[in-house]
Each structure stands twice: as C-alpha cells, then as structure tokens.
Amino acid sequence: MGRGKIVIQRIDDSTSRQVTFSKRRKGLIKKAKELAILCDAEVGLIIFSSTGRLYDFSSSSMKSVIERYNKTKMEQQQLLNPESEVKFWQREAAIIRQELHVLQENHRQLMGEELNGLSIKDLQNIENQLEMSLRGIRMKKEQMLTNEIQELNRKRNLIHQENIELSRKVQRIHQENVQLHKKAYALSTNGSSQNESDEAQGEESHAQIRLQLCQPDQSAYEIGQRMI
C-alpha cells in the first residue's frame, strides 16, 4: 500500500516538528544542488528555523546571488516606466560598446598590434594567453590526426579482410577449374580410345570384305580347263 497523504499544516508536537524540519531542509538543499548542476542555474537558498538558526546554500556565493536579485528586481521595476526603460537600454548599449571596444583591443594585441604603452606584466600575460591558445590548438590538431589515423587503420583492416576473402574465393575457383579440367581430359581420353577401337574394328571388317571379293571362283576355273 502507498503512503497516506500528509496534511500540510503546522505540526504541534515540537519533537516531530524538529525532525520534519531537518528532513525537509536536507531534501530541499539537495534539490537546490541538483537544480544548479543539471540546469546550470544560479541558485540561492536561505532558511531560518523556528529557533532563528540560519541555513543557506548558493551555487556561487550568496552575496553575488543577492546582488543579482536586487539588480534584476530594480531593473524590472524601472522597465515599468517608459523613460526609465529608455535609460536602461541606453546604459546596456553603452556597456556593450565598451565590452566590444575591449575585445577589439585585446584581439589587436594578440595579433601583435598596438603593444606600445604595455608593461612587461601585460606583455607576459599576452604571451601566456598565446601559449595557452597554441597549446589548445596543438592538442585539438593532435586529436584530429589521431582520429584520422584510427579511421584509416580501421579501413585498412577492413580492406585486408576483404582481400583475404577474395584470395580464398580465387583459390577455391582455381581448384574447381583444375577439377573441371581433369574431368574434361578424362572424358576426352576415353572418347578418343573408344574412337580408335571403333576405327580398328571397321578396318578389320573392310579387309575381310576385300579379301572375300578378291578370291577366284573355283568352279569357273575348272570349266575353263575343260574347254582347253
């Protein structure tokens, strides 16, 4: 059987209330952590017990979460006023232009341009950034080459297996051809022997017929002698 539905109301017994508070508090903090990790959300949780004890959780820092909350709340209130909304977007545009200018300047410096006025520390920072970028590019290149080599090896193994199968098929066909040649030679040999035997028997029969035709008639010879 399933658990019965719990009535959501204040627990009168202080011991049960404290036990329930401890369990629900741990479960709530656990859910807040999972939400921050799974959804990449910035979470801030503040809990005060009935005795005034503080429990809190923040995915980054509670101060930054509260500052962000206050800023967002104030911006939402300002957007309700059209004039405040215009000023807000003007400030946002100015911030974006400033960020774009900084990015363009950093890009030129990374390309080796506009380095005048930079200190040794700034130049060293740029050099470190370039080395880190170059290291990342090399790692990515090595990974791509490794993947290509593995793919080529896999294709080579497949082609090797196909060549082995083809060689086996060719060898099997060659053996079948040899067997067929042997059978054909045996049949042709037997046929020629039979033909020679038939020809020999035919010649003997013809010779007997010629001999019979060439024998003189004895009675006719005797009649001729009497007449002389």
C-alpha positions as CSV (number, residue, x, y, z in Angstrom):
1,M,0.0,0.0,0.0
2,G,1.1,3.5,-0.7
3,R,1.7,6.1,1.9
4,G,-1.2,8.2,3.1
5,K,-1.5,11.8,2.1
6,I,0.1,14.1,4.7
7,V,-2.0,17.1,5.7
8,I,0.0,20.3,5.2
9,Q,-0.4,22.2,8.4
10,R,1.7,23.2,11.4
11,I,3.0,20.3,13.4
12,D,2.0,20.8,17.0
13,D,4.5,18.4,18.6
14,S,7.9,20.1,18.9
15,T,9.9,16.9,18.5
16,S,8.1,15.8,15.4
17,R,8.3,19.4,14.0
18,Q,12.0,19.4,14.5
19,V,12.5,16.0,12.9
20,T,10.3,17.0,9.9
21,F,12.2,20.3,9.6
22,S,15.6,18.5,9.5
23,K,14.4,16.0,6.9
24,R,12.7,18.6,4.6
25,R,15.6,21.0,4.9
26,K,18.1,18.4,3.8
27,G,15.8,17.4,0.9
28,L,15.3,21.0,-0.2
29,I,19.1,21.7,-0.2
30,K,19.7,18.5,-2.1
31,K,17.1,19.5,-4.8
32,A,18.7,23.0,-5.0
33,K,22.1,21.5,-5.6
34,E,20.7,19.2,-8.3
35,L,18.9,22.1,-10.0
36,A,22.2,24.1,-10.1
37,I,24.2,21.3,-11.5
38,L,21.7,19.8,-14.0
39,C,20.4,23.1,-15.4
40,D,23.4,25.3,-14.9
41,A,21.3,27.7,-12.9
42,E,22.4,30.2,-10.2
43,V,20.6,29.1,-7.1
44,G,20.5,30.8,-3.7
45,L,18.6,29.3,-0.8
46,I,18.1,30.9,2.7
47,I,16.3,29.1,5.5
48,F,15.6,30.3,9.1
49,S,14.4,27.7,11.5
50,S,11.7,28.4,14.1
51,T,14.5,28.9,16.6
52,G,16.2,31.5,14.4
53,R,19.0,29.3,13.2
54,L,20.3,30.1,9.6
55,Y,20.8,27.5,6.9
56,D,21.8,28.6,3.4
57,F,23.0,27.3,0.1
58,S,24.3,29.1,-3.0
59,S,25.7,27.7,-6.3
60,S,28.3,30.5,-6.5
61,S,28.2,32.9,-3.5
62,M,25.2,34.1,-1.5
63,K,26.4,37.7,-1.9
64,S,26.5,37.6,-5.7
65,V,23.1,35.9,-5.8
66,I,21.6,38.6,-3.6
67,E,23.2,41.4,-5.6
68,R,21.9,39.9,-8.8
69,Y,18.5,39.5,-7.3
70,N,18.4,43.1,-6.2
71,K,19.7,44.4,-9.5
72,T,17.2,42.3,-11.5
73,K,14.3,43.4,-9.2
74,M,15.2,47.1,-9.6
75,E,15.5,46.7,-13.4
76,Q,12.1,45.1,-13.6
77,Q,10.6,48.0,-11.6
78,Q,12.4,50.5,-13.8
79,L,11.0,48.9,-17.0
80,L,7.5,49.7,-15.9
81,N,8.3,53.4,-16.6
82,P,8.9,54.2,-20.3
83,E,11.6,56.9,-19.6
84,S,13.4,54.5,-17.2
85,E,13.2,51.8,-19.9
86,V,14.9,54.1,-22.4
87,K,17.6,55.0,-20.0
88,F,18.1,51.3,-19.1
89,W,18.6,50.3,-22.7
90,Q,20.9,53.2,-23.3
91,R,23.1,52.0,-20.4
92,E,23.0,48.5,-21.8
93,A,24.1,49.7,-25.2
94,A,27.0,51.8,-23.7
95,I,28.1,48.7,-21.7
96,I,28.0,46.5,-24.8
97,R,30.0,49.1,-26.8
98,Q,32.6,49.3,-24.1
99,E,32.9,45.5,-24.0
100,L,33.2,45.4,-27.8
101,H,36.0,48.0,-27.7
102,V,37.9,46.0,-25.1
103,L,37.5,42.8,-27.1
104,Q,38.8,44.5,-30.3
105,E,41.7,45.9,-28.4
106,N,42.6,42.5,-26.9
107,H,42.3,41.0,-30.4
108,R,44.7,43.6,-31.9
109,Q,47.2,43.0,-29.0
110,L,47.0,39.2,-29.5
111,M,47.8,39.8,-33.2
112,G,50.9,41.8,-32.1
113,E,49.5,45.2,-32.8
114,E,49.2,48.3,-30.6
115,L,51.6,47.0,-28.0
116,N,53.1,50.4,-27.2
117,G,52.4,51.5,-23.6
118,L,52.0,48.0,-22.3
119,S,54.1,46.9,-19.3
120,I,56.2,43.8,-19.1
121,K,53.5,42.2,-17.0
122,D,50.9,42.9,-19.6
123,L,53.1,41.6,-22.4
124,Q,53.8,38.5,-20.3
125,N,50.0,38.0,-19.8
126,I,49.5,38.2,-23.6
127,E,52.4,35.8,-24.2
128,N,50.8,33.3,-21.7
129,Q,47.4,33.6,-23.4
130,L,49.1,32.9,-26.8
131,E,50.9,29.9,-25.4
132,M,47.7,28.6,-23.9
133,S,45.9,29.1,-27.1
134,L,48.7,27.5,-29.1
135,R,48.7,24.6,-26.7
136,G,45.0,24.1,-27.1
137,I,45.2,24.3,-30.9
138,R,48.0,21.7,-31.0
139,M,46.0,19.4,-28.7
140,K,43.0,19.7,-31.0
141,K,45.1,19.1,-34.1
142,E,46.8,16.0,-32.5
143,Q,43.3,14.7,-31.5
144,M,42.0,15.2,-35.1
145,L,45.1,13.5,-36.5
146,T,44.8,10.6,-34.1
147,N,41.1,10.2,-35.0
148,E,42.0,10.2,-38.7
149,I,44.8,7.6,-38.2
150,Q,42.4,5.4,-36.2
151,E,39.8,5.6,-39.0
152,L,42.5,4.8,-41.7
153,N,43.7,1.8,-39.7
154,R,40.1,0.6,-39.4
155,K,39.6,1.0,-43.1
156,R,42.9,-0.8,-43.8
157,N,41.9,-3.7,-41.6
158,L,38.6,-4.0,-43.4
159,I,40.3,-3.9,-46.8
160,H,42.8,-6.5,-45.6
161,Q,40.0,-8.8,-44.5
162,E,38.2,-8.3,-47.9
163,N,41.5,-9.2,-49.7
164,I,41.8,-12.3,-47.7
165,E,38.2,-13.3,-48.5
166,L,38.8,-12.6,-52.2
167,S,42.0,-14.6,-52.2
168,R,40.1,-17.6,-50.7
169,K,37.4,-17.3,-53.3
170,V,40.0,-17.1,-56.1
171,Q,41.8,-20.1,-54.8
172,R,38.6,-22.0,-54.5
173,I,37.6,-21.2,-58.1
174,H,41.1,-22.2,-59.2
175,Q,40.7,-25.6,-57.6
176,E,37.3,-26.0,-59.1
177,N,38.8,-25.2,-62.6
178,V,41.5,-27.8,-62.0
179,Q,39.0,-30.4,-61.2
180,L,36.9,-29.5,-64.2
181,H,40.0,-29.7,-66.5
182,K,40.8,-33.1,-65.1
183,K,37.3,-34.4,-65.7
184,A,37.3,-32.9,-69.2
185,Y,40.7,-34.6,-70.0
186,A,39.5,-37.9,-68.7
187,L,36.3,-37.7,-70.8
188,S,38.3,-36.7,-73.9
189,T,40.8,-39.6,-73.4
190,N,38.1,-42.1,-73.0
191,G,36.3,-40.8,-76.2
192,S,39.5,-41.0,-78.3
193,S,40.2,-44.5,-77.1
194,Q,36.7,-45.6,-78.0
195,N,37.0,-44.0,-81.4
196,E,40.3,-45.7,-82.1
197,S,38.8,-49.1,-81.1
198,D,35.8,-48.5,-83.4
199,E,38.1,-47.4,-86.3
200,A,40.2,-50.6,-85.8
201,Q,37.2,-52.8,-85.9
202,G,35.9,-51.1,-89.0
203,E,39.3,-51.5,-90.8
204,E,39.3,-55.2,-90.0
205,S,35.7,-55.7,-91.3
206,H,36.7,-53.8,-94.6
207,A,39.8,-56.0,-95.0
208,Q,37.7,-59.2,-94.6
209,I,35.2,-57.8,-97.2
210,R,38.1,-57.1,-99.7
211,L,39.6,-60.5,-99.2
212,Q,36.3,-62.1,-99.9
213,L,35.8,-60.1,-103.0
214,C,39.3,-60.9,-104.3
215,Q,39.0,-64.8,-104.0
216,P,38.7,-66.5,-107.5
217,D,35.7,-68.7,-108.4
218,Q,37.0,-72.4,-108.3
219,S,34.1,-73.8,-110.5
220,A,34.7,-71.3,-113.2
221,Y,38.4,-72.1,-113.2
222,E,37.6,-75.9,-113.6
223,I,35.2,-75.2,-116.6
224,G,37.8,-73.2,-118.3
225,Q,40.4,-76.0,-118.0
226,R,38.0,-78.5,-119.6
227,M,37.4,-76.2,-122.6
228,I,41.1,-76.0,-123.3
